[in-house]
C-alpha cells in the first residue's frame, strides 16, 4: 500500500498504485461507455457492450499512466527522483522528489505529459480509421480513446497550476523573473482563477443542462482550487526557509548513549526519565547509529537486560544524515520523501546535532507568524 492506495507494480524504481477513489471513476466511465456503445452499436449483445466498455476504461487508465510516466522518465533523465505514481479519481499524479533547478527543466518535464497524450490520440485515431470497416469493435474502442486522450492533452495545457499548462506557465514566469517562489505564486493564482471558472461553470451546467456533468466540472474545480492553494502554501514555506541551514535549527543537546548500553538501562535511565524517544548511539565521539523507542519495543522485554543498543539501532550506513550546511528546505524534503522524523547532522562522521520534524515545524510556524502582518 502507498498511503491510501493499492500498490500495483514498480517501474524503473517508481512505485505505481491506484487510490481507492480510482475504482469509483473506473465504474462510472465503464457504465457511461456501456450506454455509449449501446446507442452507437445496438446490434451488439449486452455482453459485448460490457466487455468493450471494460476494456476501453482499462486502456484509458493505462493512457493516464503513460502520461504520468512521460513526466517521470523526463524527470529521471534530469536527475530528479520520482517516488511514486498514483491513479485516482481525477486522473493521475507523479510524486517528484524535488523541484527542478532550472526553468528549462521544469518546461521539459511539464510538456512531456501532454505530448504523450497527443501521441496516443494520434495513434488511436489512426487505429480507428484503419479498422473502421473490418473490425467494428476495435474501431469503436480506438475512436473513443483517441478523443479522450486529445481532451486530456488539451485540458492539461490549461495554464493553471498544478496542471501541466500551469507548470509550463510557471517555467515561463520563472525564466522572466528569476524566482521560482514568485513564479509558483503567480501560476497558482492562475490555477485558482481557472478553478473558480470550473466550479461556477459546473454549477451553471448542472442547473441548465446535465446535472452529472455539472457536478463533475464543479468537483474538478474544487480539486484544482485546493491544489493551487496548497502550492501557494508550499511556496510560502520555501520562501520562509530560504537561508536556513541544518546547523541553524538542529538540537545540540541531543542525548547520546554508548553502543554497549543495555536496552533495559536505556529504558529505565533515559526514556522513562526524559520522555525522549530517539537517541544517538556513539563511541569515541563518532556516531554509530540511531535507536528509537519503536526499535526497543521490537525486542522482547525479557531480553532487554542482555541486549546492547547496538543490536537494536539503525547503523550509520543505513541512516540519512546531512551536513551542517544543508539547506533546511532540503532536509524537510528528505524527511517527507523518506518518511522519517529525525535526521542527524554530522561532519566527518562526528555527531553535531539532531533535526526533528517537530522542531523544524515549530521554527517554521514561528517564522511564518513573525512574517505575517500583525
C-alpha positions as CSV (number, residue, x, y, z in Angstrom):
1,X,0.0,0.0,0.0
2,X,1.1,3.6,-0.7
3,X,-0.8,5.7,1.8
4,X,-4.5,5.2,0.9
5,X,-3.5,3.5,-2.4
6,X,-3.1,-0.1,-3.6
7,X,0.3,-0.8,-4.9
8,X,0.4,-2.4,-8.4
9,X,4.0,-2.5,-9.6
10,X,7.3,-0.8,-9.7
11,X,8.6,0.7,-12.9
12,X,12.2,1.9,-13.0
13,X,12.1,2.3,-9.2
14,X,8.8,4.2,-9.3
15,X,6.0,2.7,-7.2
16,X,2.8,2.6,-9.2
17,X,-0.5,2.4,-7.4
18,X,-4.2,3.3,-7.5
19,X,-6.1,5.3,-4.9
20,X,-9.3,3.8,-3.8
21,X,-11.2,6.7,-5.4
22,X,-10.0,5.4,-8.8
23,X,-12.4,2.4,-8.6
24,X,-15.3,4.9,-8.4
25,X,-14.2,6.6,-11.6
26,X,-13.5,3.3,-13.3
27,X,-17.0,2.1,-12.7
28,X,-18.6,5.5,-13.8
29,X,-16.6,5.5,-17.0
30,X,-17.4,1.9,-17.7
31,X,-21.2,2.3,-17.3
32,X,-21.1,5.5,-19.4
33,X,-19.3,3.6,-22.1
34,X,-21.9,0.8,-21.9
35,X,-24.6,3.4,-22.6
36,X,-22.5,5.0,-25.4
37,X,-21.8,1.7,-27.2
38,X,-25.4,0.6,-26.8
39,X,-26.6,3.8,-28.6
40,X,-24.0,3.6,-31.3
41,X,-24.0,-0.2,-31.8
42,X,-27.4,-1.6,-31.0
43,X,-26.7,-4.9,-32.8
44,X,-24.0,-5.8,-30.2
45,X,-25.1,-8.1,-27.4
46,X,-25.3,-6.8,-23.8
47,X,-22.1,-8.9,-23.0
48,X,-20.3,-7.2,-25.9
49,X,-21.3,-3.7,-24.6
50,X,-19.9,-4.5,-21.1
51,X,-16.7,-6.2,-22.3
52,X,-15.8,-3.4,-24.7
53,X,-16.7,-0.8,-22.1
54,X,-14.5,-2.5,-19.5
55,X,-11.5,-2.9,-22.0
56,X,-11.9,0.8,-23.1
57,X,-11.9,2.0,-19.5
58,X,-8.8,-0.1,-18.7
59,X,-6.9,1.3,-21.7
60,X,-8.0,4.8,-20.7
61,X,-6.3,4.5,-17.3
62,X,-3.3,2.9,-19.0
63,X,-3.2,6.1,-21.1
64,X,-3.2,8.2,-18.0
65,X,-0.4,6.0,-16.6
66,X,1.7,6.6,-19.8
67,X,1.0,10.3,-19.4
68,X,2.5,10.3,-15.9
69,X,5.3,8.0,-16.9
70,X,6.3,10.5,-19.6
71,X,6.7,13.2,-16.9
72,X,8.5,10.8,-14.6
73,X,11.0,9.5,-17.2
74,X,12.0,13.0,-18.3
75,X,12.5,13.9,-14.6
76,X,14.7,10.9,-14.1
77,X,16.8,11.8,-17.0
78,X,17.3,15.2,-15.4
79,X,18.5,13.6,-12.2
80,X,15.3,14.3,-10.3
81,X,13.9,11.3,-8.3
82,X,10.3,10.2,-8.7
83,X,8.9,8.4,-5.7
84,X,5.5,7.2,-7.0
85,X,2.7,7.5,-9.5
86,X,-0.8,7.2,-8.2
87,X,-4.0,7.0,-10.2
88,X,-7.0,8.5,-8.5
89,X,-10.5,9.8,-9.2
90,X,-9.2,13.0,-11.1
91,X,-6.6,11.1,-13.2
92,X,-3.1,10.6,-12.0
93,X,-0.2,12.3,-10.2
94,X,3.6,11.7,-10.2
95,X,5.3,12.4,-6.9
96,X,8.5,14.1,-7.9
97,X,11.2,14.1,-5.3
98,X,12.2,17.8,-5.6
99,X,11.7,20.9,-7.7
100,X,13.6,21.4,-10.9
101,X,16.6,23.6,-10.6
102,X,16.1,25.5,-13.9
103,X,13.0,26.8,-15.9
104,X,14.0,24.7,-18.9
105,X,13.9,21.5,-16.9
106,X,10.5,22.4,-15.5
107,X,9.2,23.1,-19.0
108,X,10.6,19.8,-20.4
109,X,9.1,17.7,-17.5
110,X,5.7,19.5,-17.8
111,X,5.3,19.3,-21.6
112,X,6.2,15.6,-21.7
113,X,2.7,14.6,-20.4
114,X,0.6,16.4,-23.0
115,X,2.9,15.3,-25.8
116,X,2.4,11.7,-24.7
117,X,-1.4,12.2,-24.7
118,X,-1.3,13.8,-28.1
119,X,0.8,10.9,-29.5
120,X,-1.7,8.4,-28.0
121,X,-4.6,10.4,-29.5
122,X,-3.0,10.2,-33.0
123,X,-2.1,6.5,-32.6
124,X,-5.7,5.6,-31.5
125,X,-7.1,7.8,-34.2
126,X,-5.1,6.1,-36.9
127,X,-6.1,2.7,-35.5
128,X,-9.8,3.7,-35.6
129,X,-9.5,4.8,-39.2
130,X,-7.7,1.7,-40.2
131,X,-10.1,-0.7,-38.6
132,X,-13.4,1.1,-39.2
133,X,-14.6,-1.2,-42.0
134,X,-13.3,-4.5,-40.8
135,X,-13.1,-4.5,-37.0
136,X,-16.1,-2.6,-35.7
137,X,-15.3,-3.4,-32.0
138,X,-11.7,-2.3,-32.2
139,X,-12.6,0.8,-34.2
140,X,-15.2,1.9,-31.5
141,X,-12.7,1.4,-28.7
142,X,-9.9,3.3,-30.5
143,X,-12.2,6.1,-31.6
144,X,-13.2,6.9,-28.0
145,X,-9.6,6.6,-26.7
146,X,-8.4,9.0,-29.5
147,X,-10.9,11.6,-28.4
148,X,-10.4,11.2,-24.7
149,X,-6.6,11.4,-25.0
150,X,-6.9,14.5,-27.1
151,X,-9.2,16.0,-24.5
152,X,-6.8,15.0,-21.7
153,X,-3.9,16.7,-23.5
154,X,-5.9,19.9,-24.2
155,X,-7.2,20.0,-20.6
156,X,-3.8,19.6,-19.1
157,X,-2.5,22.6,-21.2
158,X,-4.8,25.0,-19.3
159,X,-2.3,27.5,-17.8
160,X,-3.4,26.9,-14.2
161,X,-1.0,25.4,-11.7
162,X,-0.7,22.5,-10.9
163,X,-1.9,21.3,-14.3
164,X,0.8,20.7,-16.9
165,X,-0.1,24.0,-18.6
166,X,0.3,25.7,-15.3
167,X,3.8,24.3,-14.9
168,X,4.7,25.4,-18.4
169,X,3.4,28.9,-17.4
170,X,5.4,28.7,-14.2
171,X,8.5,27.9,-16.2
172,X,7.9,30.9,-18.4
173,X,7.4,33.2,-15.4
174,X,10.4,31.7,-13.6
175,X,12.5,32.4,-16.7
176,X,11.4,36.1,-16.8
177,X,11.5,36.8,-13.0
178,X,14.4,34.5,-12.0
179,X,12.4,33.5,-8.9
180,X,10.8,30.0,-8.5
181,X,8.8,31.1,-5.5
182,X,7.3,34.2,-7.3
183,X,6.6,32.1,-10.4
184,X,4.8,29.4,-8.3
185,X,2.6,32.1,-6.6
186,X,1.7,33.6,-9.9
187,X,1.0,30.3,-11.6
188,X,-1.0,29.1,-8.5
189,X,-3.2,32.3,-8.7
190,X,-3.9,31.4,-12.3
191,X,-4.8,27.9,-11.1
192,X,-7.2,29.4,-8.6
193,X,-8.8,31.5,-11.3
194,X,-9.5,28.5,-13.6
195,X,-10.7,26.5,-10.6
196,X,-13.4,29.1,-9.9
197,X,-14.3,29.1,-13.6
198,X,-14.8,25.3,-13.4
199,X,-16.8,25.5,-10.2
200,X,-19.2,28.2,-11.3
201,X,-19.4,26.8,-14.8
202,X,-20.2,23.4,-13.3
203,X,-23.0,24.9,-11.2
204,X,-24.4,26.6,-14.3
205,X,-24.3,23.4,-16.4
206,X,-25.8,21.4,-13.5
207,X,-28.9,23.7,-13.4
208,X,-29.4,24.3,-17.1
209,X,-28.2,21.1,-18.8
210,X,-26.8,18.0,-17.3
211,X,-26.6,17.8,-13.5
212,X,-24.0,15.0,-13.6
213,X,-21.6,16.8,-16.0
214,X,-22.1,20.0,-13.9
215,X,-21.3,18.2,-10.7
216,X,-18.2,16.7,-12.3
217,X,-16.9,20.1,-13.5
218,X,-17.5,21.6,-10.1
219,X,-15.6,18.8,-8.4
220,X,-12.7,19.3,-10.9
221,X,-12.7,23.0,-10.0
222,X,-12.7,22.2,-6.3
223,X,-9.8,19.9,-6.7
224,X,-7.8,22.5,-8.7
225,X,-8.6,25.1,-6.1
226,X,-7.2,23.0,-3.2
227,X,-4.1,22.0,-5.2
228,X,-3.4,25.6,-6.1
229,X,-3.9,26.8,-2.6
230,X,-1.5,24.1,-1.4
231,X,1.0,25.2,-4.0
232,X,0.9,28.8,-2.6
233,X,1.4,27.5,0.9
234,X,4.4,25.4,-0.2
235,X,5.9,28.5,-2.0
236,X,5.5,30.5,1.2
237,X,7.2,27.8,3.2
238,X,10.1,27.7,0.8
239,X,10.4,31.5,1.0
240,X,10.4,31.5,4.8
241,X,13.0,28.7,5.0
242,X,15.3,30.4,2.5
243,X,18.7,31.0,4.0
244,X,18.3,28.5,6.9
245,X,20.6,25.5,7.0
246,X,20.7,22.4,9.2
247,X,23.1,24.0,11.7
248,X,20.7,26.8,12.4
249,X,17.8,24.6,13.6
250,X,19.5,21.4,14.9
251,X,19.2,20.5,18.6
252,X,22.7,20.4,20.0
253,X,21.8,18.9,23.4
254,X,20.5,15.6,21.9
255,X,21.3,12.8,24.3
256,X,23.9,10.3,23.1
257,X,24.4,6.8,24.6
258,X,27.2,4.3,24.4
259,X,26.6,1.4,22.0
260,X,27.2,-1.1,24.8
261,X,24.4,0.3,26.9
262,X,21.7,-2.3,27.5
263,X,18.2,-1.7,26.4
264,X,17.0,-2.1,30.0
265,X,19.3,0.8,31.1
266,X,18.2,2.8,28.1
267,X,14.6,2.5,29.0
268,X,15.0,2.9,32.8
269,X,17.6,5.7,32.9
270,X,16.9,7.6,29.7
271,X,13.5,7.0,28.1
272,X,11.4,6.9,31.2
273,X,13.3,9.8,32.9
274,X,13.3,12.2,29.9
275,X,10.5,11.1,27.7
276,X,12.9,11.2,24.7
277,X,12.1,8.6,22.1
278,X,15.2,8.8,19.9
279,X,18.9,8.6,20.9
280,X,22.2,8.8,19.1
281,X,24.4,5.8,19.6
282,X,28.1,6.7,19.7
283,X,31.6,5.6,20.6
284,X,34.7,7.8,21.0
285,X,32.7,10.8,19.8
286,X,31.7,9.2,16.5
287,X,28.2,8.4,15.6
288,X,27.5,4.6,15.2
289,X,23.7,4.8,14.7
290,X,20.3,5.8,15.9
291,X,18.0,3.9,18.3
292,X,14.3,4.7,18.8
293,X,11.6,3.6,21.2
294,X,10.0,1.8,18.3
295,X,13.1,-0.3,17.8
296,X,13.4,-1.0,21.6
297,X,9.8,-2.3,21.6
298,X,10.5,-4.6,18.7
299,X,12.8,-6.6,21.1
300,X,11.1,-8.9,23.7
301,X,11.1,-7.3,27.1
302,X,12.8,-10.3,28.8
303,X,15.8,-9.7,26.5
304,X,16.3,-6.0,27.3
305,X,18.9,-6.6,30.1
306,X,21.1,-8.7,27.9
307,X,20.7,-6.8,24.6
308,X,23.0,-3.8,23.9
309,X,21.6,-0.9,21.9
310,X,23.9,-1.6,19.0
311,X,21.9,-4.7,18.3
312,X,18.6,-2.7,18.0
313,X,19.8,0.5,16.5
314,X,19.8,1.6,12.8
315,X,23.5,1.6,11.9
316,X,25.1,4.8,10.5
317,X,25.4,3.2,7.0
318,X,21.6,2.9,6.8
319,X,20.9,6.4,8.2
320,X,20.0,9.5,6.3
321,X,22.4,12.1,7.6
322,X,23.1,15.7,6.5
323,X,26.0,18.1,6.8
324,X,25.6,21.3,8.8
325,X,25.4,23.5,5.7
326,X,22.5,21.5,4.1
327,X,19.5,23.9,3.4
328,X,16.7,23.2,5.8
329,X,14.2,23.1,3.0
330,X,16.1,20.2,1.5
331,X,16.2,18.5,4.9
332,X,12.4,18.7,5.1
333,X,12.1,17.3,1.7
334,X,14.2,14.3,2.7
335,X,12.0,13.7,5.8
336,X,8.9,13.8,3.6
337,X,10.1,11.6,0.8
338,X,11.7,9.0,3.1
339,X,9.0,9.2,5.8
340,X,11.5,9.8,8.7
341,X,11.0,12.0,11.7
342,X,14.6,12.8,12.6
343,X,17.9,13.3,10.8
344,X,21.3,13.5,12.5
345,X,23.7,16.3,11.5
346,X,27.3,15.1,11.1
347,X,30.7,16.3,9.9
348,X,33.4,13.8,9.0
349,X,31.5,11.1,10.9
350,X,31.2,13.1,14.1
351,X,27.7,13.9,15.5
352,X,26.9,17.6,15.8
353,X,23.2,17.7,16.4
354,X,19.7,16.3,15.6
355,X,17.0,17.8,13.4
356,X,13.5,16.5,14.2
357,X,10.4,17.2,12.1
358,X,8.5,18.7,15.1
359,X,11.4,21.1,15.8
360,X,11.5,22.2,12.2
361,X,7.7,22.7,12.1
362,X,7.9,24.9,15.3
363,X,10.6,27.0,13.7
364,X,8.6,27.3,10.6
365,X,5.5,28.3,12.5
366,X,7.3,31.0,14.4
367,X,8.9,32.5,11.3
368,X,5.6,32.5,9.4
369,X,3.9,34.1,12.4
370,X,6.6,36.8,12.6
371,X,6.5,37.3,8.8
372,X,2.7,37.9,8.9
373,X,1.4,41.4,9.3
374,X,0.0,42.0,12.8
